[in-house]
Amino acid sequence: MTSSRRSRRERALNNNIEDELARRQILALTDRALRNADVTGVIPTPLDVVAKTAGITEVIDISRLPADIAARKPRAMKRVLGALLHRERVALVDRSQCTPRVRLTEAHEIGHKIIPWHEAAFQLDDEERLLGKTRDQLEREAYLAGGHLIFQGEHFWQRALDYKVSIGTPIVLAPEYGASLHAAIRYYALHHPDPVAVLVAGRYQQPDGSVPVWESVD
């Protein structure tokens, strides 16, 4: 990869976090977490090792959510997928999900742990937040860190850029990284060095012949 192409990719990789310094710090912190766990280049990333090295003592099923925390859960939350209890150093993950989504949830919570300024806030993630649809800054930062843990940045792009620009590329690579198709396609579109966009559209036409577009990623 040429240096100009790499610099474009790095800018694209960071474009979902508003503060330049925060972006650089998050990526550096995530790389350091991978190095400290001695798993750089190990694919799929062994998240349990990263979590332990990052100081998370236990990752348990969300069904064991402590009663006092469950009682404070906002009623608007349809479903809780993950939580990080900073004081107890415990991550809670909904393990009833498919394996790739369990990994996404766990990586997201590890992201909260390795970003030091997140410890002041109690994090409780609902499904919408975990999928990156909120504009909350802390969630975007944890999402960036979690994606970097799963795809390991340069490792993913060394593989992806060997293929043509196509939605087929993240679909082919997703199983290798233990990632869901949704996460891989989104990561691919968000961080590709070239102009790339994905539209999530409805299956059936509307009366005017168009199809609804539910989400766009570019």
Number of C-alpha atoms within 10 A of each C-alpha: 9 6 8 10 13 14 12 14 20 17 16 18 22 19 14 17 19 12 12 11 9 14 20 14 13 22 21 13 17 24 19 15 22 25 14 14 18 13 19 17 15 12 15 17 21 17 20 18 16 23 26 15 17 19 14 22 14 14 19 15 15 18 14 11 18 10 9 8 11 13 10 8 14 11 8 7 12 10 13 22 25 26 26 26 18 18 9 10 16 19 25 24 26 21 18 12 12 10 13 18 23 20 24 25 27 26 26 29 31 30 30 26 24 24 19 11 10 17 15 9 12 13 17 20 20 18 15 14 17 22 19 17 12 12 11 10 13 18 24 21 24 24 26 24 28 25 22 24 27 24 25 24 19 14 14 22 19 11 12 18 13 10 13 9 16 13 17 11 18 26 18 13 19 20 14 14 18 21 24 21 18 15 20 25 22 22 21 27 23 22 22 23 20 13 11 15 15 15 12 11 14 13 9 10 11 10 7 6 8 11 13 14 11 9 11 12 14 15
